[in-house]
Amino acid sequence: MRRAVYHAIISILILVILVSVIGVLSTYVSLKYETGNPKDCISVVTGRDLCLWMKTQKIIIIACLIVVTGMVSFRNKLLKS
């Protein structure tokens, strides 16, 4: 793998992590203001299941962190060829 491709992948994954964190924070705000009851998950405004959306974003964050950690840990092997 070339260095430019390696750094591009790492940069994209970090950007995805940052956007997903902002998405989780936004969903927390939506849970507070767009539901009738604080324990509800369905948005009154959009009709989306906010709890499912938040779980999906958290899974994306964890997966990207694992991939970034693996790529940084094995960078010598990835960049050798």
C-alpha positions as CSV (number, residue, x, y, z in Angstrom):
1,M,0.0,0.0,0.0
2,R,1.3,3.4,-0.8
3,R,1.8,6.0,1.9
4,A,-0.6,8.5,0.3
5,V,-3.4,5.8,0.2
6,Y,-2.6,4.8,3.8
7,H,-2.8,8.4,5.0
8,A,-6.0,9.0,3.0
9,I,-7.7,6.0,4.5
10,I,-6.7,7.1,8.1
11,S,-7.8,10.6,7.4
12,I,-11.2,9.5,6.1
13,L,-11.8,7.2,9.0
14,I,-11.0,9.9,11.5
15,L,-13.3,12.3,9.7
16,V,-16.1,9.6,9.8
17,I,-15.5,9.2,13.6
18,L,-15.8,13.0,14.1
19,V,-19.0,13.3,12.0
20,S,-20.5,10.3,13.9
21,V,-19.7,11.8,17.3
22,I,-21.5,15.0,16.1
23,G,-24.4,12.8,15.0
24,V,-24.6,11.2,18.4
25,L,-24.7,14.6,20.1
26,S,-27.3,15.8,17.7
27,T,-29.4,12.7,18.4
28,Y,-29.2,13.3,22.1
29,V,-30.6,16.8,21.5
30,S,-33.3,15.4,19.3
31,L,-34.2,12.9,22.0
32,K,-34.7,15.7,24.4
33,Y,-36.7,18.0,22.2
34,E,-38.4,15.9,19.5
35,T,-40.0,13.2,21.7
36,G,-43.2,13.6,23.8
37,N,-41.8,11.6,26.7
38,P,-38.0,11.4,27.6
39,K,-38.2,7.6,27.5
40,D,-39.6,7.5,23.9
41,C,-37.3,6.9,21.0
42,I,-39.6,7.9,18.1
43,S,-39.2,11.5,16.9
44,V,-42.5,13.4,16.6
45,V,-41.0,15.6,13.9
46,T,-39.4,13.1,11.6
47,G,-40.8,9.8,12.7
48,R,-37.4,8.2,12.9
49,D,-36.3,5.8,15.7
50,L,-33.7,7.9,17.3
51,C,-32.4,5.1,19.6
52,L,-31.7,2.9,16.6
53,W,-29.9,5.8,14.8
54,M,-27.8,6.4,17.9
55,K,-26.8,2.7,18.3
56,T,-25.9,2.7,14.6
57,Q,-23.6,5.7,15.0
58,K,-22.0,4.2,18.0
59,I,-21.2,1.0,16.1
60,I,-19.7,3.0,13.3
61,I,-17.5,4.9,15.7
62,I,-16.3,1.7,17.4
63,A,-15.6,0.0,14.0
64,C,-13.7,2.9,12.7
65,L,-11.6,3.2,15.9
66,I,-10.8,-0.5,15.6
67,V,-9.7,-0.2,12.0
68,V,-7.6,2.9,12.7
69,T,-6.0,1.3,15.7
70,G,-5.2,-1.8,13.6
71,M,-3.8,0.2,10.7
72,V,-1.6,2.3,13.0
73,S,-0.4,-0.9,14.8
74,F,0.5,-2.7,11.6
75,R,1.6,0.3,9.6
76,N,5.1,-1.1,9.0
77,K,3.6,-4.3,7.5
78,L,1.1,-2.4,5.5
79,L,3.5,0.1,4.1
80,K,6.4,-2.4,3.4
81,S,5.1,-3.6,0.1
